[in-house]
Amino acid sequence: MCIQTRQAERVPQTEFLADPMQRDRLARRFTASFLAEGQASQAADPIRIAPEPLIIDADEWFSLRQGVVQRARLLSLLAEELRRIGSHSSRNPKRKVNNDLLDLLLSDAESVQLVQPSPSGLVAPSVVLYSVDVVRGASNGAGTATLHAVRDHLDRPSGLGSALLLRSIVGRQFGDDMASLAVTNHADYLTRMREALADLAPHGRRAPRTVVLAPMSGEVGHVETAFLATRLGHHLASPADLVVLKDRVWLRTLSGTEAVDVVLRATSGAVTDPLVSELLEAANGVAALSLAWRHDGVGLANPLGLAAFERVGQRVDGAQLLNAALETLGGQQLRLRLRSPLDSSHSPTTIRMHTVMQGDQVHVFPGGVATQVVNGVKHLSDVWVRTGTVTRSTARGRAEVPVDLADSVPTSAAEGLFWAGRNAEQAEVAARMLRMIVRHAPDSEPETLARFSDIAQAVTDGSTFGSTFGSTTELSDLAQTGEQNLRGITHALWVSSTGSVSSSIRFLNRNLQSARPFVSASTWNVLHDLDATLRTSGSDPEGATFELAEHAERTLNNLAALSGLIEESTVRSPARTFLLIGRRLQRMHRLNGALFVALNQQLNGDASQSPGLYEGLLNAWESLIAYRRRFRSDMQLDQILHLLVVDVANPRSLAFQVQELGRLFNELPRHTAHEPHQRQVSVLHERTGDETAWRRYPLDTLVAVDRLTQTLIGSVLDEWFSVDRMRGNGFFGSTMIGG
């Protein structure tokens, strides 16, 4: 049978939704916030957040919950039956499960992992987490609608992180409405989930340690998994962060390896363990993870092999066999039957329901995300459940045992923050350069504007060392003279060049996603504003120079806010230290390139020959006011070099960056790379502090400093992060320059 329910309400009583224009504006704002988290690409997978939540009352929720709980329990029983039958070669005709269904399940290559006998007699549950897509069918004419399942999710139930994220966005706007309607919150479910995960730990493990195994940053599912891990309070780990040794799972951190007791898996079974999969993608998984689980060395949610149930259910004959088997196991008719494939002639509303199984109890997530596809665009709605109670559970399980993880930083998180520091600095450098060029262009000679173009290239792709001034550059070729050239330069700095503001911010967002548990909540508000600025500028690809300068100004304000959050709201830990190291190294690298271009044809130059160029250079590095206050003279090369290179009192100078690097490396955990890093910093300190060398051989000294900087960058990557080079998640490029 199918559940029949009354049609759910869709609009809360709020003034914001009374006016269609207000509703559309709110929907666009919600959508921008959701996409700013990196959830989806608007071009590849267009989505729209509907401001009206789907409201389910107590009676409907009771019926729906019963159907989901029944299906979860029966699927768990079927998985247990498969494990028992799979260990025997014969088929017993008296068994409750149809042999045709068993043949379908056992013919799936992945099901072998579930049915393979355990050497230790493992009795871990076959299903811990379960999600199901429920579709609201057509009304039967009496104000009720039929509900049926269209897909079971057992391998890696997804969508819970997205539901939590969507609630955080919608709840900020409709908090009063949620309180007046007595909408059930999510806190109790998350508590139960933490307890259920802790219960998976092998016997005798006190204060079990759980990590969330997520796809690589930038892959589907990473963002919502990172958000879920943060809400649960568990470490987010990439496959390269985990290693199996002697049937135990260990987490690679900056301080060494740490034992892991439970793994919450958000990667598909096909790519989780390379030793049990023939797929090429599995090479990035955790070798022998399934073996450690079968030897009772680690708890796994969910175990490998359950993808077979999902694939069988997507076949018409498989769905029928699956429904029949569940009814046979339960001895009663299903409340929520599986229908597959879904009829594509209409676009019903689909609700993804989530459950966690804790012993004999099945806890259902009070809400979720409702999806409807209209004209090729997915419309997502938050689901509000009105059960009449918002009581939070006071139960405490093993998951509540405190574990101090202050110095525990997975290597992938540290690497993500290192690249985040570099990309944040790169976005700031490019934005300052853009703003400076627009301000100085009206009073600049064509030759000065051409040099600004070369400097812009130096700070966006870092390929200027070793070239001669006046050579044809990518940015200079965009146009010849006047306004056209100015527009080409600013457009390249904003969006089209390798290290543009736009590309740097996109990488920055991805970098921070890989280290979400180490970033303060307010940081995401800043990233939302940065993303909104990029979207606004994207409405006019060419962009007038003045408008781009305004966008750059807003970007700089948000990046300043980000720096303040890093300074005042981020816990002092090795994670934060790597972010600052990346920032200091990138600032040195780009300042080197800009100085090289500015000085290239003036080995014995007098800065008075091109005062506009040097004034712009100082302005781009926020040092013009300091120069005027301190030296009170026309632009002189010696004073410029002193202020931007050797003056440790100037936070923008090379010497200041070297001084800070020495302090930051001392804050890192003790490591074999400690002394080599410090030696490299000492050599840099000698180079940047030699004012005589800067005055006599500025270009040679710049090249030498840049070589040392790039060597130090490579050393950090090789010594700390060589295990997990983030594919597509690092940087726009770190090519050796000066060769």
Salt bridges, closest charged atoms under 4 A:
GLU9 OE2 - ARG386 NH1 3.48
ASP24 OD2 - ARG28 NE 3.02
ASP24 OD1 - ARG48 NH2 2.27
GLU37 OE1 - ARG516 NH1 2.87
GLU37 OE2 - HIS528 NE2 2.96
ASP45 OD2 - LYS378 NZ 3.44
GLU52 OE2 - ARG23 NE 3.18
ASP57 OD2 - ARG6 NH2 2.44
ASP59 OD2 - ARG6 NH2 3.77
GLU60 OE2 - ARG136 NH2 2.75
GLU80 OE2 - ARG83 NH1 3.89
GLU81 OE1 - ARG84 NH2 2.43
GLU81 OE2 - ARG95 NH1 3.76
ASP103 OD1 - ARG91 NE 3.63
ASP108 OD2 - ARG311 NE 2.74
GLU110 OE2 - ARG311 NH2 3.00
ASP133 OD2 - HIS153 NE2 2.98
ASP133 OD1 - ARG352 NE 2.70
ASP152 OD1 - ARG71 NE 2.96
ASP155 OD1 - ARG265 NH2 3.17
ASP188 OD1 - ARG192 NE 3.98
GLU195 OE1 - ARG192 NH1 3.50
GLU219 OE2 - ARG727 NH2 2.66
GLU258 OE1 - ARG209 NH1 2.99
ASP261 OD1 - ARG205 NH1 2.74
ASP261 OD1 - ARG248 NH2 3.40
GLU310 OE1 - ARG151 NH2 3.97
ASP317 OD2 - ARG315 NH2 3.09
GLU327 OE2 - ARG337 NH1 2.62
ASP343 OD2 - HIS346 ND1 3.87
ASP382 OD2 - ARG167 NE 2.63
GLU400 OE2 - ARG194 NE 3.91
GLU400 OE1 - ARG396 NE 3.99
GLU425 OE1 - ARG583 NE 3.00
GLU425 OE2 - ARG587 NE 2.98
GLU428 OE2 - ARG432 NH2 2.95
GLU428 OE1 - ARG583 NH2 2.58
GLU428 OE2 - ARG652 NH2 2.94
ASP531 OD2 - ARG535 NE 2.50
GLU553 OE2 - ARG435 NH1 3.16
GLU553 OE1 - ARG439 NH2 3.34
GLU567 OE2 - ARG572 NH2 3.07
GLU567 OE1 - ARG576 NH2 3.14
GLU615 OE2 - ARG628 NH2 3.21
GLU622 OE2 - ARG432 NH1 2.24
GLU622 OE2 - ARG435 NH2 3.03
ASP647 OD2 - ARG630 NH1 2.21
GLU660 OE1 - ARG663 NH2 2.56
GLU667 OE2 - ARG663 NH1 2.79
GLU675 OE1 - ARG679 NH1 3.92
GLU691 OE2 - HIS642 ND1 2.94
GLU691 OE2 - ARG695 NH2 3.06
ASP706 OD1 - HIS589 ND1 3.07
ASP718 OD1 - ARG725 NH2 2.64
